[in-house]
């Protein structure tokens, strides 16, 4: 089994702060998430991951970090 990581986001059960409640429905990145499906990255990147060692960062998360950096001119 490849060591490709995959992020599973879960809201915390006992916390009074939820980021999703604080971000407006019109937020650009929230709207982008609704129309951009990046699941195709998993099979495309799977062959680049080894069989041992620690799990990597989720390739979708890595792509999103790069995308935000590009869009925000960081």
ROGU-54790 format. One line per field, with one value per residue (C-alpha): residue number from 1; residue in three letters; x, y, z. Coordinates in Angstrom, 2 decimals. Layout:
BEGIN
num c(NUM:...) $
residu c(Ala:...) $
X c(X:...) $
Y c(Y:...) $
Z c(Z:...) $
// end
This chain:
BEGIN
num c(1:2:3:4:5:6:7:8:9:10:11:12:13:14:15:16:17:18:19:20:21:22:23:24:25:26:27:28:29:30:31:32:33:34:35:36:37:38:39:40:41:42:43:44:45:46:47:48:49:50:51:52:53:54:55:56:57:58:59:60:61:62:63:64:65:66:67:68:69:70:71:72:73:74) $
residu c(Unk:Unk:Unk:Unk:Unk:Unk:Unk:Unk:Unk:Unk:Unk:Unk:Unk:Unk:Unk:Unk:Unk:Unk:Unk:Unk:Unk:Unk:Unk:Unk:Unk:Unk:Unk:Unk:Unk:Unk:Unk:Unk:Unk:Unk:Unk:Unk:Unk:Unk:Unk:Unk:Unk:Unk:Unk:Unk:Unk:Unk:Unk:Unk:Unk:Unk:Unk:Unk:Unk:Unk:Unk:Unk:Unk:Unk:Unk:Unk:Unk:Unk:Unk:Unk:Unk:Unk:Unk:Unk:Unk:Unk:Unk:Unk:Unk:Unk) $
X c(0.00:1.52:2.34:0.32:-1.40:-5.03:-6.52:-9.90:-11.25:-13.55:-15.01:-14.19:-17.18:-16.67:-15.46:-17.20:-15.36:-15.99:-14.07:-16.78:-19.25:-16.90:-16.28:-18.99:-20.96:-19.75:-16.07:-14.08:-12.37:-15.62:-17.28:-14.20:-14.38:-17.94:-16.93:-13.35:-12.99:-9.34:-9.83:-8.22:-4.87:-4.86:-4.40:-2.09:0.31:0.04:3.00:5.34:4.89:6.97:5.75:7.37:8.03:5.70:2.60:2.98:0.90:-2.33:-1.61:-4.89:-3.95:-0.51:-2.09:-4.49:-1.60:0.21:-2.97:-3.65:-0.02:-0.37:-3.75:-2.68:0.69:2.60) $
Y c(0.00:3.37:5.88:8.62:10.67:11.73:14.45:13.69:16.96:16.72:19.53:19.22:18.01:20.04:23.43:26.77:27.94:26.53:28.08:27.08:29.28:32.27:32.16:33.80:31.76:34.14:33.54:32.90:29.76:28.32:28.81:27.40:24.27:23.67:23.57:22.24:18.50:17.58:13.87:13.07:13.92:10.76:8.21:10.55:11.00:7.54:6.10:8.74:7.55:4.86:1.81:2.62:5.55:8.23:9.23:12.30:15.42:14.85:15.70:17.63:19.73:20.37:21.44:23.76:25.35:25.98:27.31:29.75:30.90:31.55:33.27:35.44:36.23:34.82) $
Z c(0.00:-1.00:1.70:0.01:2.69:2.50:4.70:6.25:7.65:10.66:12.70:16.39:18.39:21.58:20.49:20.42:17.29:13.83:10.98:8.51:10.43:10.18:6.42:4.34:1.81:-0.93:-0.16:-3.35:-2.05:-0.68:-4.08:-5.87:-3.72:-4.94:-8.61:-8.54:-8.00:-7.46:-6.71:-10.08:-8.43:-6.28:-9.07:-11.00:-8.07:-6.50:-8.42:-6.94:-3.35:-1.67:0.21:3.56:5.85:7.09:5.18:3.04:2.84:0.94:-2.73:-2.97:0.07:-1.45:-4.76:-2.92:-1.02:-4.32:-5.93:-3.10:-3.23:-6.95:-6.72:-3.77:-5.37:-2.40) $
// end
